[in-house]
């Protein structure tokens, strides 16, 4: 599975990213949606993938276009954004209950363990992207690798963490 995913990633990542960039005009967003496309692909169970996907390229393009449509719809639904201070009194209490807190702590423990199992560059690329909000080019410069390698690192890290958290099968 990992070899097939890596082969598909090498074959179609650039094309998918170009499609997303042409539609959205944002390279970083295009890279994120491309990664999400491959994550959706690997999250399908193996049987569904082999039984229903005749043309992986077509499937990946279709998933990407659906993600772009969803993103654009969500962006248009958000409308005017208000400052948090202006609506603070209208927000419900978001404090989790004891059961939810216990579940969140367990998920955090699993995520921490999964991150610890990753090679250093994979972990760093994921954390720089998702926690510090750095783009692929900035991460590549920091790690001394190419932006496409950063994409591969992030994909590998996301897949590994998703498997460890039980969000997808091996």
N, C-alpha and C positions, 0 to 999 in steps of 0.2 A: 504493500500500500504506500509506504513512504517513498519507495523508488518511483512508483507510478505518479504520485503527487508531485515529486520533484521534477519529473520529466514533463508533466503537464504545465507546471509552473514555468519551467524554462521555455517551453514552446509558446505559451499564450499570455504570460504576464505583461509583456511589453504592449501587445495588441490591446489587451483589456484596459491597461492604464491609459493608452492613447484614446480609446473610445470614451472613457470616463473624463479625461481632460478636455476633449473637444466639447463634451456636453456641459461640463461644469466650470471650466476655465480655472481650476485650482489643482495644481499638481499634487499637493499633499492629500487633499480630499480624494483625488483620483487613486492615489496609492493605497489609502485606507480602504476605499470601497473595493479595490482589486483584491486586497488581502481578505476582506470579508467574503468576497465571492469564493475564493479558494477554501475558506473556512466552512462555508455552507456546503461546498462540494464534499469535503472530508467528513462533515457531520452526518451525511446520509449513511445509512447502514450499507454494508458491502453488497448485500443481495439487491437492494433497491437500485444501487448504482450500476451494477452489471446488468440487471434485468431491464431497466428503463432508459438508460443513457446510451444511445447508439453513437452519438457524435459528441464527445466531450467538449469540443470547441464551441459548438452551437449551444450546448447546455450552459457553459460558463458565460458566454456572451448574454444569454437570456437572463441568467441570474444577475449579472452585473447591471443590465438595463433595468431589471425590476428594482434593484437596490437604488439606482439613480432616481427612478420614479418615486420610490418611497422617500428618499432624501428630499427631493424637490417638494413633494406634498407636505412633508413635515415642516420644511422651512417656510412654506407659504401659510401653513396653519398657525404657526407661531405668531405671526402678525407683529404688532408693536410690542416691544419688550419694556416692562416697567422695572424701575429700581426696586430691589428687595425691600428697602426701607419703606417704600410707598405702599406695599401690599402686605407687610409683615403681620398685621393684625388679622388679615383674612385667611392666612394659611393655617391648615389643621396641624395638630401636634404630630410631628413625624418621628417621635421617639419610639424605637422598637420595644415590643414587649419582651418578657423574659425568654419565651420559647424562640422568638425570632432572633434575639440576641445570642442565644446558645448556638443556633444554626449558623449565624453569621461568623461567630468565633471559630466554629468547625471549618467552615469554608475558607476562612482566612488562614487557618493552620494548614489546610491542604494546599492552598495556593502558595504559601511560604515554602512548604516542602517541595512543591513542584518547581518553583523558581530556583531553589537550591540545587536541584538536579540538573539544571540546564548548564551548557557551556557558558563561560563568562561573556563572550561576545553576544550570544543569543539573549541572555538575561539583560545585559546592558542596553542592547538595541530596543528591546521591548519596554524596559523601564523608562528610557529616555524618550521614547515615542509616546507612551501612554500616560506617564506620570508628569514628565516635564514638558510634554507637548512639542518636542522637537520634530522637525521634518526629516525625511530620509537623507537629504543632502547634508544637513547639519550633523546628523548621527554618523553618516559615512565619514565626514571630515574628522569627527571626534575619535572614531574607532580606527581610522586609517584604512577603510575598505571602500568598495564602490557602493553607490546607492542601491544597485540591484542586489548586492550581497546583504545590505541592511534589510531589504524586503524579504529575502530568504530567511535571515535570522529571525525576524519578527514572525513570519509564518510558522517557522519551526517552533518557536516559543509559544505562540498562541495554540497551536495544535497540541503540544505537550501539556500545557496547562489545562486545556479543555478536556483532554483524556483523563488527567489526574483528578479533575473535579467531577468526573462522571458525566460530562456534557456531550461526549461522543465516544464511540467504541474505538478500540485499538485497531 
